[in-house]
Amino acid sequence: MVYKMNGKIKEKIKVFFIGTLAVLLLLELSLFIIGYIHHKKALYDKRIIQSSKYTHTILCLGDSFTYGLGALREENMPSQLQRLLDKKFDEGHIEVINRGIGGYNTTRVLGDLNGNIETIQPEIILLLVGNANHWNFQGYNTYLEKKGFIPMIQNYIERIRLYKLCKLLFYNIRRKLNNTMSVRDNIPSSYSNNKIGQDNKYYTIGINYEREGKYEEAIKSYQKGIEVNPGYGATYGRLGWLYHKKFMDDEAIEWYEKGIIADPDYVFNYCGIGWVYKDQHAFDEAIEWFKKALEVDNKYYLAYGGIGWSYEQQRKYEEAMEWFKKGILAAPDNTYNYQGLTQVYRSHRQYDQALAFFRPLASKYSIARQFVKIIERRENFQDEILKWVKFDIEKIITTCKKNNIQIILQNYPVSEPIDLTDTINDIAKKYSVSLVDHYGRFNELWMMGEKEEDYFVSDGHCNAKGYSVMARDVYDTLMALNIFESVSN
């Protein structure tokens, strides 16, 4: 009797699991079919829009060379490329969007990629990235972890649509419960200010719009938030930051200054003005504002870093190291100033000095231990960094191809590190991706007797003339590919 009951229970359990598996497989198949139909419809709708407006979108991704450090905003590579295309095809046909961010490494670009694709829906992505990986190690440990057996299994799980649906539902629930989190890594949520009260809904809505890349909607929401709660400094800071990203410096400073008047204790707005001046190469004014921030909060790591980078761009390396060190000691559990100090040490091959500073901190702080580990392995450092760069760029290429986006790689116009140039060139060849050979082009200029100081500023970035060469190289590549055949003058 007991045996028969056990047999029935086992049979019921077996039927239950088979039924559950069948339901899950059916759900997975349904999600696949829905996703396929939606993807095809989106591509069709996009083609209809483009064919009716004759509009093409080029998205520029990368680090400070894409952002345009070393020149005014209107003279960076994407801006000069826009003018070349407007001259060829008239304004309004082709849009060049600059999403380059100074200091971004391959992992940061990869992390933002899907969001940029979803919000901008570009036809072409111009990618110039990898140089910052030599000092910005954010994401390096993640890359190492992805090479193991467990991450391989996780990658397969990530492909399951039902799993992704559950993750999306969980993410939306968590986002609603944690609406006040900052969208910017370098804007700590601790600076949320106690004046928010119950009138923070427009600020929260703006934050969510920023997460989705809907910047115009975010600006409108923040402005409405200021009308409702004019004493909340963070809202002014978000507006200033967005206008800064839109290269509207006067408007950015205006909102930062209004924020300081409304809430003098909100320290981010002082730094915001400092960043605007730093990007304009008005370094004395930038440092003055960063120091004002420290008068408000002497532990604010972004202010120390802002001063450090201001000196680094002027090649005043001793002063830069001094301020990066101060920033690390003020906030030893934040990576921002570690990255700046490592960049200076690495550029001068001062590895022993770097270890002497980082090792005492390593006993208490995991970030310091990470930097010590990397520096100690410097014999294999370059090879490890290049493997990391290759890993991420290949994933970027795969994502672009999956979304039917044409990606064009670029190498750097500078000669160091030469192995990075070779790595980028090899990736382009392996994946049959178009390559803009800035390195080769600038070498031709040197062979013709041109002087480097005519094309670069003191910190190694291009000036307006250097970016004009890069823009022309990209333009020539685009023309050779006949991408814009449908656009008429």
Summary of the structure (lengths in Angstrom):
residues: 489
radius of gyration: 25.2
end to end distance: 88.4
largest distance: 98.4
contacts: 1547
relative contact order: 0.10
helix: 69%
strand: 6%
